[in-house]
Amino acid sequence: MLSEQIAELELENKELKEKLKQVNEGIPKPKKCEKCKYYIQHYGRDINGVYFKIYIGHCVCGVPVKQRKGKKEPTLDDTCSCFESRKWLE
């Protein structure tokens, strides 16, 4: 039946997601502010009403700027203590 095939595919999908998570665990991710879930991107608007990124934003985490060690290209040790990667899809 179709429902049995769907159940099998869902189980296979779940297993593949777990394997992918295990593979990606050991890989260090860049911890730029733009990739943090606490970062709010700022936008501008042109005369036609079209919005565009202005590549500036702010942190809503509440960590003072001096403790964030904000750099253009931070190393893995240079990021603030409240960095959490954005999760777009689960």
KOLTOR-660469 format. One record per atom (N, C-alpha, C): x, y, z; atom name. Coordinates in Angstrom, 1 decimal. Each point is the difference from the previous one (the first is absolute). Layout:
<sites>
east,north,up,atome
X,Y,Z,CA
...
</sites>
This chain:
<sites>
east,north,up,atome
0.8,-1.2,0.0,N
-0.8,1.2,0.0,CA
0.9,1.2,0.0,C
-0.6,1.1,-0.4,N
0.7,1.3,-0.1,CA
0.4,0.5,1.4,C
-0.9,-0.2,1.0,N
0.4,0.4,1.4,CA
1.2,-0.7,0.6,C
0.1,-1.3,-0.4,N
1.2,-0.7,0.5,CA
1.3,0.5,-0.7,C
-0.1,0.3,-1.3,N
1.2,0.6,-0.7,CA
0.3,1.3,0.6,C
-1.0,0.8,0.3,N
0.3,1.3,0.6,CA
0.7,-0.1,1.4,C
-0.5,-1.0,0.8,N
0.6,-0.2,1.3,CA
1.4,-0.5,-0.1,C
0.3,-0.8,-1.0,N
1.4,-0.5,-0.2,CA
0.9,1.2,-0.4,C
-0.5,0.9,-0.9,N
0.8,1.1,-0.5,CA
0.2,1.0,1.2,C
-1.0,0.2,0.8,N
0.2,0.9,1.2,CA
1.0,-0.6,1.0,C
0.0,-1.3,0.2,N
1.0,-0.6,0.8,CA
1.4,0.1,-0.6,C
0.1,-0.2,-1.3,N
1.3,0.2,-0.6,CA
0.5,1.4,0.0,C
-0.9,1.0,-0.1,N
0.4,1.4,0.1,CA
0.5,0.3,1.3,C
-0.7,-0.5,1.1,N
0.4,0.3,1.3,CA
1.4,-0.6,0.3,C
0.3,-1.2,-0.5,N
1.3,-0.6,0.2,CA
1.1,0.8,-0.7,C
-0.3,0.4,-1.2,N
1.0,0.8,-0.8,CA
0.3,1.4,0.7,C
-1.1,0.6,0.6,N
0.3,1.2,0.7,CA
0.9,-0.2,1.2,C
-0.2,-1.1,0.7,N
0.9,-0.3,1.1,CA
1.4,-0.2,-0.4,C
0.2,-0.7,-1.1,N
1.3,-0.3,-0.5,CA
0.7,1.3,-0.4,C
-0.8,0.9,-0.7,N
0.6,1.3,-0.4,CA
0.4,0.8,1.2,C
-0.8,0.0,1.0,N
0.3,0.7,1.2,CA
1.3,-0.5,0.7,C
0.2,-1.3,0.0,N
1.2,-0.6,0.5,CA
1.2,0.4,-0.8,C
-0.1,0.1,-1.3,N
1.1,0.3,-0.9,CA
0.4,1.5,0.2,C
-1.0,0.9,0.2,N
0.2,1.4,0.1,CA
0.4,0.5,1.4,C
0.0,-0.9,1.0,N
0.3,0.4,1.4,CA
1.4,0.4,0.2,C
0.9,-0.6,-0.6,N
1.5,0.3,0.2,CA
0.5,1.1,-0.9,C
-0.8,0.6,-0.9,N
0.4,1.0,-0.8,CA
-0.2,1.4,0.6,C
1.0,0.8,0.3,N
-0.2,1.3,0.6,CA
-0.7,0.9,-1.0,C
-1.0,0.8,0.5,N
-0.7,0.9,-0.8,CA
0.5,1.4,0.2,C
0.0,0.9,-1.0,N
0.3,1.4,0.2,CA
-1.0,0.6,0.9,C
0.5,0.8,0.9,N
-0.9,0.7,1.0,CA
0.0,1.5,-0.2,C
-0.4,0.3,-1.2,N
-0.2,1.4,-0.4,CA
-1.3,0.5,0.6,C
-0.1,1.3,0.4,N
-1.2,0.5,0.5,CA
-1.2,-0.2,-0.9,C
0.2,0.1,-1.4,N
-1.0,-0.1,-0.9,CA
-0.7,-1.4,0.0,C
0.7,-1.0,0.5,N
-0.5,-1.4,0.1,CA
-0.6,-0.3,1.3,C
-0.1,0.9,0.9,N
-0.5,-0.2,1.4,CA
-1.5,0.3,0.0,C
-0.7,-0.8,0.8,N
-1.5,0.2,0.1,CA
-0.4,1.3,0.7,C
1.0,0.6,0.7,N
-0.3,1.3,0.7,CA
0.3,1.2,-0.8,C
0.5,-0.2,-1.2,N
0.4,1.2,-0.9,CA
-1.2,0.4,-0.8,C
-0.3,1.3,0.1,N
-1.0,0.6,-0.8,CA
0.6,0.9,-1.1,C
-0.3,-0.4,-1.3,N
0.5,0.7,-1.1,CA
-0.7,1.3,-0.3,C
0.7,1.1,-0.3,N
-0.6,1.2,-0.3,CA
-0.1,0.1,-1.6,C
-1.1,0.7,-0.4,N
-0.2,0.2,-1.4,CA
-0.2,1.5,-0.3,C
0.2,0.4,-1.3,N
-0.3,1.3,-0.5,CA
-1.1,-0.1,-1.0,C
-0.5,1.1,-0.5,N
-1.1,0.0,-1.0,CA
0.3,1.1,-1.0,C
0.0,-0.4,-1.3,N
0.3,1.0,-1.0,CA
-1.3,0.8,-0.4,C
0.2,0.9,-0.9,N
-1.2,0.9,-0.3,CA
-1.2,-0.7,-0.7,C
0.3,-1.3,-0.5,N
-1.1,-0.8,-0.5,CA
-0.7,-0.8,1.0,C
0.5,0.0,1.3,N
-0.6,-0.8,1.0,CA
0.5,-1.4,0.1,C
1.1,-0.3,-0.6,N
0.6,-1.3,0.0,CA
1.0,0.0,1.1,C
-0.1,-1.1,0.9,N
0.9,-0.1,1.1,CA
1.3,-0.8,-0.4,C
1.1,0.4,0.7,N
1.3,-0.7,-0.3,CA
0.8,0.0,1.3,C
0.9,-1.0,0.1,N
0.9,-0.1,1.2,CA
1.0,1.1,0.0,C
0.3,0.6,1.1,N
1.0,1.0,0.1,CA
1.2,-0.6,0.8,C
0.0,-1.3,0.2,N
1.1,-0.7,0.7,CA
0.4,0.5,1.3,C
-1.0,0.5,0.8,N
0.2,0.4,1.3,CA
-1.2,-0.6,0.8,C
0.2,-0.3,1.2,N
-1.0,-0.5,0.9,CA
0.3,0.2,1.4,C
-0.8,-0.7,0.9,N
0.3,0.1,1.4,CA
-0.4,-1.3,0.7,C
0.6,-0.2,1.2,N
-0.2,-1.2,0.8,CA
-1.1,0.2,1.0,C
-1.0,-0.9,0.1,N
-1.0,0.1,1.0,CA
0.2,-0.8,1.2,C
1.2,-0.6,0.1,N
0.4,-0.9,1.1,CA
0.2,0.7,1.3,C
0.4,1.3,-0.1,N
0.3,0.8,1.2,CA
1.4,-0.1,0.5,C
0.9,-0.6,-0.7,N
1.4,0.0,0.4,CA
0.6,1.3,-0.5,C
0.7,0.7,1.0,N
0.7,1.3,-0.4,CA
0.9,-0.2,-1.2,C
0.2,1.0,-0.8,N
0.8,0.0,-1.2,CA
1.5,-0.4,0.4,C
0.5,0.5,1.1,N
1.4,-0.3,0.4,CA
0.2,-1.5,0.2,C
-1.1,-0.7,0.5,N
0.2,-1.4,0.3,CA
-0.3,-0.8,-1.2,C
-0.5,0.5,-1.1,N
-0.3,-0.8,-1.2,CA
1.2,-0.2,-0.8,C
1.1,0.9,0.2,N
1.2,-0.1,-0.8,CA
-0.3,0.1,-1.5,C
-0.9,0.9,-0.3,N
-0.5,0.1,-1.4,CA
1.2,0.2,-1.0,C
0.1,-0.8,-0.9,N
1.1,0.1,-1.1,CA
-0.7,-0.3,-1.3,C
0.6,0.5,-1.1,N
-0.5,-0.3,-1.3,CA
0.1,-1.5,-0.3,C
1.1,-0.6,0.3,N
0.2,-1.4,-0.3,CA
0.4,-0.7,1.3,C
-0.9,-0.3,0.9,N
0.3,-0.6,1.3,CA
0.5,-1.4,-0.1,C
0.9,-0.4,0.9,N
0.4,-1.4,0.0,CA
-1.0,-0.8,0.9,C
0.1,-1.3,0.1,N
-0.9,-0.7,0.9,CA
0.0,0.4,1.4,C
1.1,0.6,0.5,N
0.1,0.5,1.4,CA
-0.4,1.4,0.2,C
-0.2,0.7,-1.1,N
-0.3,1.5,0.1,CA
-1.5,0.3,0.1,C
-0.9,-0.9,0.1,N
-1.4,0.3,0.0,CA
-0.5,0.2,1.4,C
-1.2,0.6,0.1,N
-0.6,0.3,1.3,CA
-0.5,-1.3,0.6,C
-0.2,0.1,1.3,N
-0.4,-1.2,0.7,CA
-1.5,-0.5,-0.3,C
-0.8,0.9,-0.6,N
-1.4,-0.4,-0.2,CA
-0.2,-0.4,-1.5,C
1.1,-0.3,-0.8,N
-0.2,-0.3,-1.4,CA
-0.8,-1.3,-0.1,C
-1.0,0.0,-0.8,N
-0.8,-1.3,-0.3,CA
-0.3,0.1,-1.5,C
0.4,-1.0,-0.7,N
-0.2,-0.1,-1.5,CA
-1.5,0.0,-0.3,C
-0.3,0.7,-1.1,N
-1.4,0.0,-0.5,CA
-0.4,-1.3,-0.5,C
-1.2,-0.4,0.2,N
-0.5,-1.3,-0.5,CA
-1.2,0.4,-0.9,C
0.2,-0.2,-1.3,N
-1.0,0.4,-0.9,CA
-1.1,-1.2,-0.2,C
0.5,-1.2,-0.1,N
-0.9,-1.1,-0.2,CA
0.4,-1.1,0.9,C
-0.9,-0.7,0.6,N
0.3,-1.2,0.8,CA
-0.3,-1.2,-0.8,C
</sites>
